[in-house]
Amino acid sequence: MAQQTELTVKTIRFYSDTGIVPPTDRSPTGYRLYGIGVLTRLDLVRTLRDLVLGLAVIRQALDPSVRRGMDHWRMPDGQSSVCERRDWARRM
């Protein structure tokens, strides 16, 4: 996960512990288990941090109740890979 998102393990844990990414299940040995949705979200968070946005702003942008009606945050049809989402977010 860290290699795929270019984030450190410590950063991913921090984002998980502070609610920026949703809680995850754990393996029997205690490792956190993340799905593709979390990978996409972490990639977006990294991109927004690259744009020098603070965590409070990012948390608000990721909140579904705040995003309602914000059509400029919607992905164009046909762009579903993590790289395409990152590129789209960087163009915003």
Secondary structure in CASP SS format (residue, H / E / C, confidence):
PFRMAT SS
TARGET T0000
AUTHOR 0000-0000-0000
METHOD secondary structure of the structure
MODEL  1
M C 1.00
A H 1.00
Q H 1.00
Q H 1.00
T H 1.00
E C 1.00
L C 1.00
T C 1.00
V H 1.00
K H 1.00
T H 1.00
I H 1.00
R H 1.00
F H 1.00
Y H 1.00
S H 1.00
D H 1.00
T C 1.00
G C 1.00
I C 1.00
V C 1.00
P C 1.00
P C 1.00
T C 1.00
D E 1.00
R E 1.00
S C 1.00
P C 1.00
T C 1.00
G C 1.00
Y C 1.00
R E 1.00
L E 1.00
Y C 1.00
G C 1.00
I H 1.00
G H 1.00
V H 1.00
L H 1.00
T H 1.00
R H 1.00
L H 1.00
D H 1.00
L H 1.00
V H 1.00
R H 1.00
T H 1.00
L H 1.00
R H 1.00
D H 1.00
L C 1.00
V C 1.00
L C 1.00
G C 1.00
L H 1.00
A H 1.00
V H 1.00
I H 1.00
R H 1.00
Q H 1.00
A H 1.00
L H 1.00
D C 1.00
P H 1.00
S H 1.00
V H 1.00
R H 1.00
R C 1.00
G C 1.00
M C 1.00
D H 1.00
H H 1.00
W H 1.00
R C 1.00
M C 1.00
P C 1.00
D C 1.00
G C 1.00
Q C 1.00
S C 1.00
S C 1.00
V H 1.00
C H 1.00
E H 1.00
R H 1.00
R H 1.00
D H 1.00
W H 1.00
A H 1.00
R H 1.00
R H 1.00
M C 1.00
END
